[in-house]
């Protein structure tokens, strides 16, 4: 009897997808609190927040309207 990591991954992606808006709001709130405390580092805080949001969208398929499985919807002109 072992750990099914694939099942855990799918459960985590499901939770991220269902709660991506709340998670993004939490990231924004945490970013604001960090900037109020460490204002001199605001560019680094913004960078870390954007990386976290990109990770979130990558793992939720781009949020609402995205494709499950971590594939963002195609962008730009289609040939």
N, C-alpha and C positions, 0 to 999 in steps of 0.2 A: 504494500500500500504506500504510494508515494504522492507527492504534490503534483497536481495537474496545473502546470504553469500557464498553459494555453488557455485553460478555463479561467484562471485568475486574471489573465490579460484581457479576455473578453468582458469579464465582469467589470474591471476597472474602466475599460473604454465605454461600457454602457453607462456607468455612473457619471463619467465625464461628459458624455453626450447629453444625458438627461439634465445635468446641473451646470452646464457650461456658462450660462448667463450669471448664475449665482457665484460661480468660481471667479469669473471675470470681474464682477463687482467687488469681490473680496480682494482680488489683486489690486484693483484701483484704490480701495480703501487702505490696504496695507502700504501701498506706494505713497499715498498722501500722508499717512502717519510717519513713515520713514523720512519723507522729505521735510516734514515739520520739525523733526528731531535732528536730522543730518542734512540740512539745506545745502551745504557746500558740496555734497555728493549727489545732488539731484540728477545730474546727467547719467551717472552710473545706476541710480535707482530706476530712472526711466528706461535705460537700456535693459536692465534685468527684468523689469515688468513686461517690456515688449517681447523679450525672449520667452518668458513664461506664457504669455498670451499666444505666441506662435506655436509653442509646444502644445498648448491646450487645443488650438484649432487643428493642428496636425493630427492629434490623437482623437479628435471628435469628428473628423471629416469636414472641418471648416465651420462647425457650429450648425445653426439651422440652415437647411437647404443643401448641406454638404452630403457627400457620399460616405456611408459607413466604411470602416476599415482603414481610416487614415488617409484616404485619397481626397485631396481638395478638388473642388469643381474646376474644370478647365477654365483658363482665363486667356484673354487676348483673342485676336482674330483666329478663326479656325480655317485651315486650308483644306 
